[in-house]
Amino acid sequence: MSLSAVADLANDLGNLVSRTTAMIARYRDGRIPPVVEHASLAAPIEAVRREVPAQLDVFDVTAAAETIWTLVRALNKHVEETRPWDLAKDEARREELDRVLYELADGLRIATVALSAYLPRSAPEILQALGQPDDVSWDNVAPGRTVEAAGIALATPLFPRVDAPT
């Protein structure tokens, strides 16, 4: 794994897990709301569902990882665009906040299941941090399968920073 891939892993996925769990803990007392219909992340989720199995069938693990990473990047962009911290300040936007937090948890769960072969140790930790079953069968790479959960807290860093010796 290249140094840049390791940085992407820590920055993109690690930060997404941290931000998502922190916002659920802070804004919803550690509860993932019940299933909420959402379509804002449908395209990158569908790309993972459709393209990754085909890419893996021809042993193109790099392309498969990139397809999944496109979803992770879309989730991070979704955080920036929806600004849950602003939604949390307005009680009238409670349902919108629930939808956004569910979208983030659901998308993160999907990405985690899809990445489980790449991250056999970290994937179960991410699912546990989200209060989700540890079933990583491909059938779970589908929207709306994130279950209502409680007790979500800020996740411990998955990929702690290691400084190179000087």
ABEGO torsion letter per residue (X at the ends): XBAAAAAAAAAAAAAAAAAAAAAAAAAAGGBBBBBBBBAAAAAAAAAAAAAAAAAAAAGBAAAAAAAAAAAAAAAAAAAAAAGAAAAAABAAAAAAAAAAAAAAAAAAAAAAAAAAAABAAAAAAAAAAAGBBABABAAABBBGABBBBBGBBBBBBABBBBBBBX
